[in-house]
């Protein structure tokens, strides 16, 4: 047993120096430390250059994007160089081949993680900068609500790429892995086609942006509500009576809806009313417009308008149109205008007639 242990130790350290194993290992460890020290100093130097000269160069640009990227990237550059020094130092030591493979493999994985973390943070900073510059642009390609989803997709893509790089380094057959993933994805897609359809529709809604969170929309069925959230599978709409309506994204993509907040949040109100035959139409229109202007929430620009629409069976049909600043005020404003119309009509002798039917009885009929 002792002989086997001694043989293993000799194979592990492989002392080949003529001056003895102690001096041999001292030289090898010293060389490894020199490599590590070199890369550590190189990391400190590059960090110093980036902090000093990089910020000076970034100051010549009109945006703060360069400064933000430098701030995010500098720590990862330092870690990358130090880890590279550790990797090369381990490779320089005359250890047993299996131990070198294990240690260098672990360090290679750490290097890959650092590199892809650096790439992810650069992408994330670019995305945050883009969204910050498009806050008031309704036509931006990516909205702020898509940042979490874009970050998750990018992270998944980078993780998959890093996994393939690591497998390639350890001489695994990448083609078989990709094939297995493709077959698995196909099986999952067939088993969850409805869920995938909703997810794809969710991406379509976020890219096409027929509505945004907070917009008031009207569905084909007549339901009206404010968009509370857009998820991967469904969209949540808070109705006017404060109930939460959850609709699958695929249904929203294939239906007709009205966005009441686009192109702006102003809303147009309409009041239909009938007055008795013989009424002064011009005077009625004046009273309708004046009643609307008395209400504070009614906009002066565009101004209220009244029209004589049609001849009814029992009345002259009139319509009053007015605008409010926000569609949420439309119902309360309509109530105020209706109340004033009734009051002004009573003051000016304008009658709102009941439906009248004339029935003629034929006396000769039994």
C-alpha positions as CSV (number, residue, x, y, z in Angstrom):
1,X,0.0,0.0,0.0
2,X,2.8,2.4,0.9
3,X,4.5,1.6,-2.4
4,X,1.3,2.5,-4.3
5,X,0.9,5.8,-2.5
6,X,4.5,6.7,-3.2
7,X,4.1,5.8,-6.8
8,X,1.0,8.0,-7.1
9,X,2.7,10.9,-5.5
10,X,5.7,10.5,-7.8
11,X,3.4,10.3,-10.8
12,X,1.5,13.4,-9.6
13,X,4.4,15.7,-9.1
14,X,6.8,14.2,-11.7
15,X,10.1,15.6,-10.2
16,X,12.4,15.8,-13.1
17,X,15.0,18.3,-12.0
18,X,18.5,17.0,-11.4
19,X,18.8,19.2,-8.3
20,X,16.0,17.3,-6.5
21,X,12.3,17.5,-6.2
22,X,12.2,20.4,-3.7
23,X,14.3,22.8,-5.9
24,X,12.5,21.6,-8.9
25,X,9.1,22.4,-7.4
26,X,10.3,25.7,-6.1
27,X,11.3,26.7,-9.6
28,X,8.0,25.6,-11.1
29,X,5.9,27.3,-8.4
30,X,7.9,30.4,-8.8
31,X,7.3,30.4,-12.5
32,X,3.6,30.0,-11.9
33,X,3.5,32.8,-9.4
34,X,5.3,35.0,-11.9
35,X,2.7,34.3,-14.5
36,X,-0.1,35.0,-12.0
37,X,1.7,38.2,-10.8
38,X,2.1,39.4,-14.4
39,X,-1.5,39.0,-15.3
40,X,-2.6,40.6,-12.0
41,X,-0.5,43.6,-12.7
42,X,-1.7,43.7,-16.3
43,X,-5.3,43.7,-15.0
44,X,-4.6,46.6,-12.6
45,X,-2.9,48.5,-15.4
46,X,-5.8,48.0,-17.8
47,X,-8.3,49.0,-15.1
48,X,-6.2,52.1,-14.5
49,X,-6.1,53.0,-18.2
50,X,-9.9,52.4,-18.6
51,X,-10.7,54.5,-15.5
52,X,-8.4,57.3,-16.5
53,X,-8.1,57.5,-20.3
54,X,-11.3,55.7,-21.1
55,X,-13.4,58.3,-19.2
56,X,-11.5,61.1,-20.9
57,X,-12.2,59.7,-24.3
58,X,-15.9,59.0,-23.4
59,X,-16.2,62.7,-22.4
60,X,-15.9,63.7,-26.1
61,X,-19.2,61.9,-27.0
62,X,-22.6,63.5,-26.7
63,X,-24.1,60.6,-24.6
64,X,-23.2,58.9,-21.4
65,X,-23.4,55.5,-23.0
66,X,-19.6,55.0,-23.1
67,X,-19.3,55.9,-19.4
68,X,-22.0,53.5,-18.4
69,X,-20.5,50.6,-20.5
70,X,-17.0,51.3,-19.1
71,X,-18.4,51.2,-15.6
72,X,-20.1,47.9,-16.2
73,X,-17.2,46.3,-18.2
74,X,-14.2,47.3,-16.1
75,X,-14.7,44.8,-13.3
76,X,-15.2,41.9,-15.7
77,X,-12.1,42.8,-17.7
78,X,-10.1,42.7,-14.4
79,X,-11.6,39.3,-13.4
80,X,-11.0,37.9,-16.9
81,X,-7.3,38.7,-16.9
82,X,-6.7,37.4,-13.4
83,X,-8.6,34.2,-14.2
84,X,-6.6,33.8,-17.4
85,X,-3.4,34.2,-15.3
86,X,-4.6,31.5,-12.9
87,X,-5.4,29.2,-15.9
88,X,-2.0,29.6,-17.5
89,X,-0.2,29.2,-14.1
90,X,-2.0,25.9,-13.5
91,X,-1.1,24.8,-17.0
92,X,2.5,25.6,-16.5
93,X,2.8,23.4,-13.4
94,X,4.1,19.8,-14.0
95,X,1.1,18.1,-12.3
96,X,-0.4,14.8,-13.2
97,X,-2.2,15.0,-16.6
98,X,-5.6,14.1,-15.1
99,X,-5.3,16.8,-12.4
100,X,-4.3,19.4,-15.0
101,X,-7.3,18.5,-17.1
102,X,-9.7,18.8,-14.2
103,X,-8.3,22.1,-12.9
104,X,-7.9,23.7,-16.4
105,X,-11.4,22.6,-17.3
106,X,-12.9,24.3,-14.2
107,X,-10.9,27.4,-14.9
108,X,-12.0,27.3,-18.6
109,X,-15.6,27.2,-17.5
110,X,-15.0,30.1,-15.2
111,X,-13.5,32.1,-18.1
112,X,-16.4,31.3,-20.3
113,X,-18.9,32.5,-17.6
114,X,-16.9,35.7,-17.2
115,X,-16.8,36.4,-20.9
116,X,-20.5,35.8,-21.5
117,X,-21.4,37.8,-18.3
118,X,-19.4,40.7,-19.8
119,X,-21.3,40.4,-23.1
120,X,-24.7,40.3,-21.3
121,X,-24.0,43.4,-19.2
122,X,-22.9,45.3,-22.3
123,X,-26.1,44.3,-24.1
124,X,-28.2,45.2,-21.0
125,X,-26.6,48.6,-20.8
126,X,-27.2,49.2,-24.5
127,X,-30.9,48.2,-24.0
128,X,-31.4,50.4,-21.0
129,X,-29.8,53.4,-22.8
130,X,-32.0,52.8,-25.9
131,X,-35.2,52.6,-23.8
132,X,-34.2,55.8,-21.8
133,X,-33.9,57.7,-25.1
134,X,-37.2,56.4,-26.4
135,X,-39.4,57.2,-23.3
136,X,-41.5,59.8,-25.2
137,X,-41.4,58.0,-28.6
138,X,-44.6,55.9,-29.1
139,X,-43.1,54.4,-32.3
140,X,-40.0,52.9,-30.6
141,X,-39.2,49.4,-31.7
142,X,-38.8,48.1,-28.2
143,X,-40.9,49.4,-25.3
144,X,-39.8,49.5,-21.7
145,X,-42.3,46.7,-20.9
146,X,-40.3,44.4,-23.1
147,X,-37.0,44.9,-21.2
148,X,-37.4,41.9,-18.8
149,X,-38.4,39.6,-21.6
150,X,-35.5,40.8,-23.9
151,X,-33.1,40.3,-21.0
152,X,-34.4,36.8,-20.3
153,X,-34.2,35.8,-24.0
154,X,-30.7,37.2,-24.3
155,X,-29.6,35.4,-21.1
156,X,-31.0,32.1,-22.4
157,X,-29.3,32.5,-25.7
158,X,-25.9,33.4,-24.1
159,X,-26.3,30.5,-21.7
160,X,-27.0,28.1,-24.5
161,X,-24.0,29.4,-26.5
162,X,-21.7,29.2,-23.5
163,X,-22.8,25.6,-22.9
164,X,-22.0,24.7,-26.5
165,X,-18.5,26.3,-26.2
166,X,-17.8,24.4,-23.0
167,X,-19.0,21.1,-24.5
168,X,-16.8,21.7,-27.6
169,X,-13.8,22.4,-25.3
170,X,-14.3,19.0,-23.6
171,X,-14.7,17.3,-27.1
172,X,-18.4,16.5,-26.8
173,X,-20.4,16.0,-29.9
174,X,-22.2,19.2,-30.3
175,X,-24.2,18.0,-33.3
176,X,-25.9,15.3,-31.2
177,X,-26.7,17.8,-28.5
178,X,-28.3,20.2,-31.0
179,X,-30.2,17.4,-32.6
180,X,-31.5,16.2,-29.2
181,X,-32.5,19.8,-28.3
182,X,-34.3,20.1,-31.7
183,X,-36.3,16.9,-31.2
184,X,-37.1,17.9,-27.6
185,X,-38.3,21.3,-28.7
186,X,-40.4,19.8,-31.4
187,X,-42.1,17.4,-28.9
188,X,-42.7,20.3,-26.5
189,X,-44.1,22.4,-29.3
190,X,-46.6,19.8,-30.3
191,X,-47.6,19.1,-26.7
192,X,-48.1,22.8,-25.8
193,X,-49.1,24.4,-29.1
194,X,-51.8,26.5,-27.6
195,X,-49.4,27.9,-25.0
196,X,-46.8,28.6,-27.7
197,X,-49.4,30.3,-29.8
198,X,-50.2,32.6,-26.9
199,X,-46.5,33.3,-26.3
200,X,-45.9,34.1,-30.0
201,X,-49.0,36.3,-29.9
202,X,-47.6,38.0,-26.8
203,X,-44.4,38.9,-28.6
204,X,-46.5,40.1,-31.6
205,X,-48.5,42.4,-29.3
206,X,-45.3,43.8,-27.7
207,X,-43.6,44.5,-31.0
208,X,-46.7,45.7,-33.0
209,X,-47.9,47.6,-29.9
210,X,-51.6,48.1,-30.8
211,X,-52.0,49.2,-27.2
212,X,-49.8,49.9,-24.2
213,X,-50.1,49.3,-20.5
214,X,-52.6,51.9,-19.2
215,X,-54.4,52.4,-22.5
216,X,-58.2,52.1,-22.5
217,X,-59.4,49.7,-25.1
218,X,-62.8,48.5,-26.3
219,X,-63.1,44.8,-27.5
220,X,-65.3,43.5,-30.3
221,X,-67.8,42.3,-27.7
222,X,-68.2,45.8,-26.3
223,X,-66.2,45.3,-23.1
224,X,-64.2,48.4,-22.2
225,X,-61.2,48.5,-19.8
226,X,-57.7,49.6,-19.1
227,X,-54.8,47.4,-20.0
228,X,-53.2,46.4,-16.6
229,X,-50.5,44.1,-18.0
230,X,-49.2,42.3,-21.0
231,X,-47.8,38.8,-20.3
232,X,-46.3,36.0,-22.4
233,X,-49.6,34.0,-22.3
234,X,-52.4,36.5,-21.6
235,X,-53.2,40.2,-21.3
236,X,-55.0,41.5,-18.2
237,X,-57.6,44.2,-18.6
238,X,-59.2,46.1,-15.7
239,X,-62.8,46.8,-16.6
240,X,-64.7,50.0,-15.7
241,X,-66.4,48.2,-12.7
242,X,-62.9,47.3,-11.3
243,X,-62.9,43.7,-12.4
244,X,-59.9,42.0,-13.9
245,X,-60.5,40.4,-17.3
246,X,-57.8,37.9,-18.5
247,X,-57.7,37.3,-22.3
248,X,-55.4,34.9,-24.1
249,X,-53.0,36.8,-26.3
250,X,-53.9,34.7,-29.4
251,X,-57.5,35.9,-29.0
252,X,-56.4,39.5,-28.9
253,X,-54.3,39.2,-32.0
254,X,-57.2,37.8,-34.0
255,X,-59.9,40.2,-32.9
256,X,-61.1,43.7,-33.7
257,X,-60.5,46.3,-30.9
258,X,-60.5,50.0,-30.4
259,X,-57.7,51.9,-28.6
260,X,-59.5,54.9,-27.0
261,X,-56.1,56.4,-25.9
262,X,-54.6,56.5,-29.4
263,X,-53.4,58.8,-30.8
264,X,-54.2,60.7,-27.6
265,X,-56.3,60.3,-24.4
266,X,-58.9,62.8,-25.4
267,X,-62.4,61.4,-25.9
268,X,-65.4,62.7,-27.9
269,X,-68.8,62.6,-26.2
270,X,-72.1,62.5,-28.0
271,X,-75.6,63.3,-26.6
272,X,-78.6,62.5,-28.8
273,X,-81.9,64.3,-27.9
274,X,-85.2,65.0,-29.6
275,X,-87.2,68.2,-29.4
276,X,-90.9,68.9,-30.2
277,X,-91.9,69.7,-33.8
278,X,-92.3,73.5,-34.0
279,X,-89.2,74.2,-31.9
280,X,-86.7,76.8,-33.1
281,X,-83.8,74.6,-34.3
282,X,-81.2,77.3,-34.3
283,X,-82.2,78.3,-30.7
284,X,-82.0,74.6,-29.7
285,X,-78.5,74.3,-31.1
286,X,-77.4,77.4,-29.3
287,X,-78.7,76.1,-26.0
288,X,-76.9,72.7,-26.5
289,X,-73.5,74.3,-27.2
290,X,-74.0,76.8,-24.3
291,X,-74.8,74.0,-21.9
292,X,-71.7,72.1,-22.9
293,X,-69.5,75.2,-22.5
294,X,-70.8,75.7,-19.0
295,X,-69.2,72.4,-17.9
296,X,-65.6,72.9,-16.8
297,X,-64.4,69.5,-18.1
298,X,-65.6,70.2,-21.7
299,X,-62.7,71.4,-23.9
300,X,-62.9,74.7,-25.7
301,X,-60.6,73.5,-28.4
302,X,-62.1,71.7,-30.3
303,X,-65.3,73.5,-29.4
304,X,-68.6,71.7,-28.8
305,X,-70.9,71.4,-31.9
306,X,-74.6,70.8,-32.2
307,X,-76.4,69.4,-35.3
308,X,-79.9,68.8,-36.5
309,X,-79.6,65.1,-37.4
310,X,-83.0,63.9,-38.7
311,X,-86.8,64.1,-38.6
312,X,-88.1,61.5,-36.1
313,X,-91.6,60.1,-35.8
314,X,-92.3,62.3,-32.8
315,X,-89.4,64.7,-32.5
316,X,-86.7,66.6,-34.3
317,X,-83.5,64.6,-33.6
318,X,-80.5,66.7,-32.4
319,X,-77.0,65.7,-31.6
320,X,-74.4,67.4,-29.4
321,X,-70.7,66.6,-29.7
322,X,-68.0,67.7,-27.2
323,X,-64.5,66.7,-26.2
324,X,-63.0,65.9,-22.8
325,X,-59.3,65.9,-21.8
326,X,-59.3,62.2,-20.6
327,X,-61.7,59.4,-21.6
328,X,-62.1,58.5,-17.9
329,X,-64.0,61.8,-17.4
330,X,-66.5,61.2,-20.3
331,X,-69.3,59.6,-18.2
332,X,-69.2,62.2,-15.4
333,X,-69.0,65.1,-18.0
334,X,-71.9,63.6,-20.0
335,X,-74.0,63.6,-16.8
336,X,-73.3,67.2,-16.1
337,X,-74.1,68.3,-19.6
338,X,-77.3,66.3,-19.6
339,X,-78.4,68.0,-16.4
340,X,-77.7,71.4,-17.8
341,X,-79.6,70.7,-21.0
342,X,-82.7,69.7,-19.1
343,X,-82.5,72.9,-17.0
344,X,-81.9,75.2,-20.0
345,X,-84.7,73.6,-22.0
346,X,-87.2,74.1,-19.2
347,X,-86.1,77.7,-18.8
348,X,-86.6,78.4,-22.5
349,X,-89.8,76.4,-23.1
350,X,-88.2,73.7,-25.2
351,X,-90.2,70.5,-25.0
352,X,-88.8,67.0,-25.2
353,X,-91.9,65.1,-26.5
354,X,-93.0,61.6,-25.6
355,X,-93.5,59.2,-28.5
356,X,-97.0,59.8,-30.1
357,X,-99.1,57.3,-31.9
358,X,-102.3,58.1,-33.6
359,X,-104.8,55.3,-33.8
360,X,-107.8,55.5,-36.1
361,X,-110.8,53.3,-35.4
362,X,-112.9,52.2,-38.2
363,X,-116.6,52.3,-36.9
364,X,-117.8,50.1,-39.7
365,X,-115.7,47.1,-38.4
366,X,-117.5,44.6,-36.2
